[in-house]
Amino acid sequence: MFSLFASEKPQPKAAEVAIKRISSISATQLSRFERLPKLQRYAIIGAASVGGLSLLWTLTASSRSARRPPVPSPRQSLLPGLSPEDAGELPYHPAALPGARDVDSPFGTIRVYEFGPRDGEKVLLIHGISTPSIALTDLAHKLVGRGRRVMLFDLFGRGYSDAPSPDTTHYDSSLYITQILLCLQSSPIHWSSFTMVGYSLGGAIAADFTSYFPNLVRGLVLVAPGGLIRKKHIAISSKMLYQSSWMPEWMVSKLVANRLWTGAKRVETAPDAVENAETTTTASEGNAKYLSSNQMLLPGNPHSTVSSVVDWQIKNHRGFVPAFISTIRHAPIHNQHHRWSVIRENIESRAGPLKEVWIVLGETDPIILADELTEDAKAVLGEDNVRIKVLEGAGHEVAIERADDIVRVVRRIDGKGESSSSKEKESEPSSSKKSSRRKHGGSHAGSSTR
């Protein structure tokens, strides 16, 4: 019924032959890749080569035979029973963005969108932990309007991407890096040099990917990123929920689903909790009240608020909550200084085209505190290698609500932006702003990134 959303080209079948010949490899062995000579790395990850597909499989830690079948996304479990009219009214409808394709993989199907001029500068966008790729719709369209070729995809377990079973697959660095490479491999054009824009969890994944594949990434924009979140912000309740073994998994899933569920109702507690990061927006800084976000993600679709999309996933994607939980437990969210330091080494040794890292932060973000992230990022990346931009009045929803500011950053990376004397100037968080933000909440729940 939805064949019009098929890929721009048939998916390569050679992958199946190559994958069957590849045994599993530990995720820690990924670090060996970055020490290979430049030409050898290119040969391994060539976007059009079977060798590149083979590498995708070696990035995973468990064998194919040990995996349980993935949990199907709403593309299989919901859409076949809906009329085109009903499908069009969904918070996340199947024609949400141009250039849709569904990429098959051993982990399940991945929903990918790619559009914009084929010869434009390439930009890969990675969304956060709870809202799928349509959270970056405004940003994607504005980048295309500036002549960029963009690619977005739903992380496993979100939107229209299947969910590998968390019983046999960790939602960790290996899985997400493999997913990125699968998406790049599926493109009808060659993605050999591009800018990555990662939002929250997507920022942590983008930084991790860049540390392993410096020759592919020419620009890196981390928007309210995870990766360096200080563990002191993990609340005791979240440690008990996500990190303890005494609670049965069905109970964990139930509790997490309840914390994620918004019901389009007012939220006034724990605004800095990981489950609330994308679904709340500051109503008043003085009294620290938060409301369910009413940001419309898809033009002309009043059903596509951030909160409605999250609730839609809870109701219609059986893999969403398990994927969320496994991501909190295993994704590169905390203590990634060792991987970020590799980015610094690669910049300073000119191991790839990346010259500096841009970090865009929200001034009132209760999840990614601008002052802490600024301090930690400069320490690990080096002050000469990082540019910090703090957006006044913005919270954690910065990538959703401040797309124009991010577009200006991407244009500066391409050398087409405004001068430093314009409104594009970077700003630093002040100590007075720090005390103001602390009023929004005491401790972050869980691995606080979206």
Secondary structure by P-SEA (a helix, b strand, c coil): cccccccccccccaaaaaaaacccccccaaaaaaaccaaaaaaaaccccaaaaaaaaaaccccccccccccccccccccccccaaaaaacccccccccbbbbbbccccbbbbbbbcccccbbbbbbbccccccccaaaaaaaaaaaccbbbbbbccccccbbbcccccccccaaaaaaaaaaaaaaccccccbbbbbbccaaaaaaaaaaaaccccccbbbbcccccccccccccaaaaaacccccccaaaaaaaaaaaacccccccccccccccccccccccccccccccccccccccccccccaaaaaaaaaacccaaaaaaaaaacccccccaaaaaaaaaaaaaaccccccbbbbbbbcccccccaaaaaaaaaaaaccccbbbbbbcccccccccccaaaaaaaaaaaaccccccccccbbbbbcaaaaaaaaaccccccccccc
